[in-house]
Amino acid sequence: MSKGSFGFGIALGSALGVAAAYLLAKQSGEELQQKFKEKADDSKNKLVIKLDNMVENAEIKFSEKMTDNEFYNPPVEYEAVPETVAAPPEHNALEDDPVTSLDTQL
C-alpha cells in the first residue's frame, strides 16, 4: 500500500463521514453549524478561563516564593589580621621573559 492511496482513503472516509453526518442529522445544516459554533465558542471561553486561572496561580506562587526568599543577610565583617590576609604574589615576569632568554642564549 502506498502513502498516496492511504491518504486518499483517509480523505475519502472523512468526506463520507461529513456527508453522513449532514444527511442523518436531526437539524438543518444551518442549525447544526450554529450549534457547532456555539460549542466551539463555549469550549474556547472555558479554556481561556482555565488559562487565566493557571497564570494567576503561577503569579501567586511566584510572588510567595519571592517573599519567602527575601530575608536579611547582614554584611560579613572580616578582621584584617596576618592570619586572614594573603601574602602578595611573587612577580617573576621578567625572569620568564622569552625575549631576554633568547638574548642570553645568543
Residue, then its C-alpha position, 0 to 999 in steps of 0.5 A: m500500500s502506498k502513502g498516496s492511496f492511504g491518504f486518499g482513503i483517509a480523505l475519502g472516509s472523512a468526506l463520507g463521514v461529513a456527508a453522513a453526518y449532514l444527511l442523518a442529522k436531526q437539524s438543518g445544516e444551518e442549525l447544526q453549524q450554529k450549534f457547532k459554533e456555539k460549542a466551539d465558542d463555549s469550549k474556547n471561553k472555558l479554556v481561556i478561563k482555565l488559562d487565566n486561572m493557571v497564570e494567576n496561580a503561577e503569579i501567586k506562587f511566584s510572588e510567595k516564593m519571592t517573599d519567602n526568599e527575601f530575608y536579611n543577610p547582614p554584611v560579613e565583617y572580616e578582621a584584617v589580621p596576618e592570619t586572614v590576609a594573603a601574602p602578595p604574589e611573587h612577580n617573576a615576569l621578567e625572569d620568564d621573559p622569552v625575549t631576554s632568554l633568547d638574548t642570553q642564549l645568543 
